[in-house]
Amino acid sequence: MKRFLLPILSLFLFRCALPATPCTPYVLDAQPPAYFVILDYGHGGADSGAIGVDTGVLESDLNLAVGERTARALEDRGCFVLRTRTSGDAIGKTKRDDMAARGAILCTEGADVTVSIHMNKFPDRSVKGPMCYYQAGADEGQRLAQCVIDALCEALALKPRLANPGNNYVTRIPDVPSVLVECGFLSNPEDEKNLTDEAYQQRLADAIADGVLAYMSAETDTKNDP
């Protein structure tokens, strides 16, 4: 296994803008089967992230809900999944400790890709829909992000969107193709209602899993070409 729209919105992303620091990679006890995907569920604990304007729902809770559905969807498709958290708690006592711990997991040796799941928020309440960020300049990250956003737009019957370049800790620190998925806007009434619906969460999860597998399948085909 290898080791591997709206540009102005990125100005409002407060996600993981900490300087990259060396991390001590998490090490698996055994080589995982099939594709190995690391899932990061943004925020947790006292760091709730964005808050729904109408319902008060916490981004951290939605990230966990959609993330766990995505994990199961990937596992059902034969992937090995490692999560950065499995409960509503953060994994560090402070924000910096939490990000360092996430970074260590995201650097796990043998991973194929990493996916960080988030919810968005913007002052203009009319802005809605999913977005997918990759580390600026990372060609494989861009390909992965485009596969994921394509799958999301198809699943949600939206017009095609381009993946967005960014500079986020969770896409910057891994050595493998990495994306940050913004599932929708908690500032938009329609998105907020949808994001709290379990059936909609499952559609998001299945689409993210399909996008990851589409990327991995294309990558495998490219490697097998004579």
Disulfide bonds with the S-S distance in Angstrom:
none
